[in-house]
C-alpha cells in the first residue's frame, strides 16, 4: 500500500520537467490530464509542439506528437491490467474531443516504475510479444499493443543521466543523495529550482533514516544544509512570526489582567468602594475580587 504521507506524483511531474528541461520549450506538460470525464485521468500528457523536434533525453527518443505517461510509485503495482488500462487511455485520448483528429500513429504510451515489473514481462514472453531494450532500463513493446509503448524501470536507468527520476525512491544510497544535491546545485532558473525542490521533498520524506544518518556526516551535513537551510529558515521564520504574534496577544492579555488586579487591590485598600463598584470599574468578577481579598 502506498504511503499517503509521501506525495509521489507531484514529485514525478517535477522530475519529468527536469528530465526534459533542455527541450522544455518544445513540449507541453499536462499533468493529471482529464481524458474524458473523471476518474479517467492519466498522470501526465506530454505534447511535442513540433513532432520533428528530436528530444535529447533518452526517454523522449521514443516520443511522437502525443505521449501518455503513467507513473507507478514504489508501493504501487505495474501489472498486465495497468498495461491494458494505459492502452485504453490512449484509445480514449485518440477518440475523444479535439484529439480525435490526431493520427493513431502520433500517440505513444509510457509506463514508469522504479522496480522491474517481472510479472508483466513474463506475460509478454508467454504471449510472444516482442520486447527490446533501446537503452539501459528502457524497454520498447513492439507487438501486442495498439499504440507504441515503452516501459521505463528507473532503478535500471543511468543515474547520472536521469538523476531526477532516480531520486524518486525509498531505497536511496549516499551516492544517490550526493548526485541529487550536485544536480540541484547546477540549476539556475527559478522554475527548475522549484521543480527540484519537489523532487527533494519526496526523496527526503521517503528516506528519512538515511538523511538523518547523512546529517551526522560533516561533509554531507554542509551539502544538505546548503540546500535545505534556506527552506527551513523560511519555515522557521513563519513559525517565529506566528509565535511572536501569539506571544504579543498573550502578553497584552496578561498585562490587562494584571492591571485589573492592581486596580481592584487599590480600590479595596482605600475602603471607599463596595465589591460591586470594584467589579464594575476593574472588570473583574465578584468571585475574582473575593479571591484577591482572601489572598
C-alpha positions as MATLAB code, in Angstrom:
seq = 'XXXXXXXXXXXXXXXXXXXXXXXXXXXXXXXXXXXXXXXXXXXXXXXXXXXXXXXXXXXXXXXXXXXXXXXXXXXXXXXXXXXXXXXXXXXXXXXXXXXXXXXXXXXXXXXXXXXXXXXXXXXXXXXXXXXXXXXXXXXXXXXXXXXXXXXXXXXXXXXXXXXXXXXXXXXXXXXXXXXXXXXXXXXXXXXXXXXXXXXXXXXXXXXXXXXXXXXXXXXXXXXXXXXXXXXXXXXXXXXXXXXXXXXXXXXXXXXXXXXXXXXXXXXXXXXXXXXXXXXXXXXXXXXXXXXXXXX';
ca = [
       0.000    0.000    0.000;
       1.316    3.430   -0.930;
       2.431    5.698    1.907;
      -0.004    8.602    1.682;
       2.416   10.863    3.551;
       4.688   10.918    0.506;
       3.339   12.831   -2.476;
       4.995   10.783   -5.208;
       3.064   12.082   -8.207;
       3.864   15.812   -7.839;
       7.488   14.750   -7.418;
       7.208   12.652  -10.577;
       5.785   15.529  -12.649;
       8.587   17.768  -11.353;
      11.190   15.106  -12.194;
       9.859   14.784  -15.751;
      10.007   18.546  -16.201;
      13.660   18.422  -15.186;
      14.391   15.344  -17.306;
      13.266   17.298  -20.375;
      14.412   20.783  -19.340;
      16.688   21.064  -22.384;
      13.637   20.689  -24.618;
      11.016   22.249  -22.356;
      10.149   24.973  -24.845;
       9.381   22.256  -27.402;
       6.928   20.456  -25.126;
       3.608   20.943  -23.366;
       3.210   19.228  -19.985;
      -0.365   18.433  -18.965;
      -0.374   16.807  -15.527;
      -3.356   14.668  -14.476;
      -4.804   15.152  -17.954;
      -8.569   14.583  -17.969;
      -9.154   12.149  -20.840;
     -12.923   12.460  -20.857;
     -14.733   12.601  -17.527;
     -13.273   11.745  -14.128;
     -11.906    9.390  -12.963;
     -10.367    8.725  -16.403;
      -7.226   10.716  -15.842;
      -3.671    9.983  -16.900;
      -0.752   11.079  -14.735;
       0.937   13.158  -17.409;
       0.450   14.056  -21.055;
       3.456   15.417  -22.935;
       2.774   17.024  -26.294;
       5.557   17.872  -28.708;
       4.801   21.249  -30.253;
       6.801   20.239  -33.302;
       6.796   16.450  -33.858;
      10.024   16.784  -35.851;
      11.994   18.015  -32.824;
      14.473   15.428  -31.536;
      14.436   15.258  -27.745;
      17.804   14.915  -26.035;
      16.543   12.777  -23.162;
      16.690    9.016  -23.837;
      13.130    8.516  -22.624;
      11.914   11.133  -25.080;
      13.623    9.470  -28.048;
      10.562    7.206  -28.180;
       8.046   10.055  -28.126;
       5.869   11.123  -31.020;
       3.437   14.056  -31.061;
       1.193   12.985  -28.149;
       2.564   10.925  -25.307;
       0.561    9.470  -22.432;
       2.605    8.802  -19.282;
       1.549    6.544  -16.419;
       3.690    6.615  -13.249;
       3.596    3.999  -10.525;
       5.125    4.891   -7.169;
       7.307    2.294   -5.403;
       4.330    0.953   -3.443;
       2.073    0.540   -6.491;
       1.985   -2.458   -8.811;
       2.612   -2.308  -12.547;
       0.884   -5.352  -13.986;
      -0.998   -6.631  -17.024;
      -4.112   -4.677  -16.085;
      -2.097   -1.458  -15.842;
      -0.643   -2.138  -19.282;
      -4.075   -2.513  -20.872;
      -5.522    0.366  -18.868;
      -2.930    2.712  -20.353;
      -3.708    1.345  -23.811;
      -7.311    2.247  -23.052;
      -6.251    5.742  -22.011;
      -4.508    6.136  -25.361;
      -7.621    4.948  -27.189;
      -9.851    7.420  -25.352;
      -7.392   10.233  -25.949;
      -7.316    9.415  -29.655;
     -11.106    9.174  -29.940;
     -12.320   11.979  -27.652;
     -12.846   15.666  -28.388;
     -10.421   17.667  -30.499;
      -7.786   14.930  -30.192;
      -9.958   12.765  -32.477;
      -8.182   14.472  -35.366;
      -4.869   13.084  -34.151;
      -3.442   10.167  -36.082;
      -3.133    6.930  -34.130;
       0.447    6.822  -35.396;
       1.169   10.003  -33.455;
       0.268    8.626  -29.997;
       2.542    6.704  -27.616;
       2.246    5.277  -24.104;
       4.954    5.211  -21.434;
       4.775    3.347  -18.121;
       7.303    4.298  -15.431;
       8.100    2.438  -12.227;
      11.154    2.027  -10.011;
      11.161   -1.756   -9.916;
      11.123   -4.062  -12.928;
       7.581   -5.499  -13.381;
       8.624   -9.146  -13.653;
       5.064  -10.471  -13.891;
       4.294   -8.171  -16.818;
       7.474   -9.137  -18.667;
       6.647  -12.806  -18.096;
       3.213  -12.149  -19.614;
       4.858  -10.565  -22.670;
       7.078  -13.636  -23.069;
       4.158  -16.061  -22.754;
       2.137  -14.115  -25.339;
       5.084  -13.814  -27.702;
       5.152  -10.025  -27.556;
       8.419   -8.663  -28.894;
      10.225   -6.504  -26.317;
      13.607   -4.856  -26.864;
      15.749   -2.527  -24.773;
      16.671    0.700  -26.551;
      18.695    1.994  -23.593;
      19.525    0.653  -20.148;
      16.268    0.375  -18.196;
      14.079    1.442  -21.161;
      12.048   -1.309  -22.842;
      10.002   -0.990  -26.037;
       6.989   -3.246  -26.602;
       6.780   -3.801  -30.358;
       3.824   -6.185  -30.583;
       0.696   -6.783  -28.521;
      -0.206   -3.132  -28.041;
      -2.423   -0.806  -30.039;
      -0.009    2.079  -29.588;
       3.787    2.162  -29.361;
       4.564    1.518  -25.699;
       7.705    1.764  -23.605;
       8.369    0.745  -20.017;
      10.937    2.697  -18.002;
      12.460    0.967  -14.964;
      14.042    3.813  -13.015;
      16.158    1.508  -10.851;
      17.989    0.407  -14.004;
      18.391    3.676  -15.913;
      21.633    5.643  -15.774;
      21.921    7.621  -12.545;
      23.908   10.495  -13.998;
      21.616   10.955  -16.975;
      18.358   10.590  -15.055;
      19.103   11.929  -11.597;
      15.582   13.268  -11.070;
      13.623   10.094  -11.756;
      16.253    8.007   -9.936;
      15.685   10.139   -6.834;
      12.036    9.018   -6.551;
      12.869    6.004   -4.426;
      12.622    4.724   -0.866;
      15.976    2.966   -1.242;
      18.402    5.779   -1.966;
      22.067    5.443   -1.054;
      24.547    8.109   -0.024;
      25.822    8.468   -3.593;
      22.241    8.988   -4.833;
      21.724   11.890   -2.435;
      25.096   13.306   -3.419;
      24.127   13.092   -7.087;
      20.789   14.796   -6.384;
      22.411   17.634   -4.450;
      25.007   18.080   -7.182;
      22.259   18.255   -9.786;
      20.350   20.836   -7.743;
      23.481   22.907   -7.353;
      23.776   23.262  -11.126;
      20.275   24.673  -11.581;
      19.894   28.420  -12.098;
      16.312   29.117  -13.211;
      13.641   29.647  -10.555;
      11.230   27.195  -12.202;
      13.909   24.479  -12.311;
      14.704   25.094   -8.654;
      11.027   24.811   -7.716;
      10.775   21.512   -9.586;
      13.952   20.252   -7.892;
      12.523   21.236   -4.504;
       9.521   18.981   -5.196;
      11.817   16.069   -6.023;
      13.974   16.740   -2.949;
      10.909   16.826   -0.696;
       9.829   13.387   -1.882;
      13.358   11.995   -1.600;
      13.851   13.297    1.945;
      10.430   12.113    3.152;
      10.949    8.666    1.628;
      14.465    8.274    3.043;
      14.276    9.892    6.477;
      16.615    7.453    8.208;
      19.298    7.902    5.533;
      19.025   11.697    5.637;
      19.332   11.686    9.448;
      22.414    9.483    9.152;
      23.947   11.739    6.498;
      23.397   14.789    8.687;
      25.875   13.185   11.107;
      28.489   13.203    8.325;
      30.218   16.595    8.404;
      30.733   16.875    4.635;
      27.196   15.713    3.853;
      25.744   17.925    6.573;
      27.186   21.008    4.904;
      25.937   19.954    1.472;
      22.462   19.087    2.735;
      22.065   22.209    4.811;
      23.229   24.413    1.961;
      20.175   23.208    0.049;
      17.751   22.699    2.930;
      18.622   25.507    5.347;
      17.022   28.346    3.329;
      13.767   26.357    3.230;
      13.984   25.558    6.920;
      14.727   29.219    7.641;
      11.606   30.311    5.766;
       9.535   27.747    7.621;
      11.056   28.716   10.966;
      10.605   32.409   10.179;
       6.937   31.809    9.556;
       6.639   29.876   12.809;
       8.595   32.566   14.643;
       6.340   35.319   13.338;
       3.306   33.286   14.305;
       4.777   32.670   17.739;
       5.617   36.340   18.233;
       2.087   37.320   17.297;
       0.657   34.790   19.717;
       3.107   35.915   22.386;
       2.153   39.543   21.868;
      -1.523   38.734   22.187;
      -0.893   36.629   25.281;
       1.282   39.382   26.729;
      -1.371   42.008   26.166;
      -3.977   39.773   27.734;
      -1.759   39.046   30.737;
      -0.964   42.732   31.096;
      -4.636   43.621   31.038;
      -5.430   41.017   33.669;
      -2.588   42.253   35.876;
      -3.803   45.838   35.522;
      -7.306   44.784   36.527;
      -5.958   43.110   39.634;
      -3.863   46.137   40.637;
      -6.859   48.432   40.194;
      -9.087   46.154   42.263;
      -6.498   45.867   45.071;
      -6.026   49.636   45.276;
      -9.785   50.202   45.410;
     -10.160   47.624   48.186;
      -7.295   49.172   50.179;
      -8.920   52.607   50.033;
     -12.021   51.257   51.758;
     -14.211   53.652   49.771;
     -15.804   51.207   47.320;
     -18.180   48.284   47.518;
     -17.315   44.983   45.867;
     -19.889   45.679   43.140;
     -18.279   49.042   42.385;
     -14.835   47.479   42.276;
     -16.133   44.842   39.868;
     -17.711   47.457   37.581;
     -14.553   49.576   37.419;
     -11.845   46.898   37.313;
     -13.695   44.469   35.019;
     -13.105   41.530   37.386;
     -15.928   39.271   38.534;
     -17.116   39.317   42.134;
     -15.625   35.845   42.574;
     -12.192   37.047   41.322;
     -12.342   40.050   43.624;
     -13.270   37.855   46.592;
     -10.256   35.633   45.848;
      -7.969   38.680   45.778;
      -9.412   39.826   49.078;
      -8.820   36.451   50.713;
      -5.211   36.357   49.470;
];
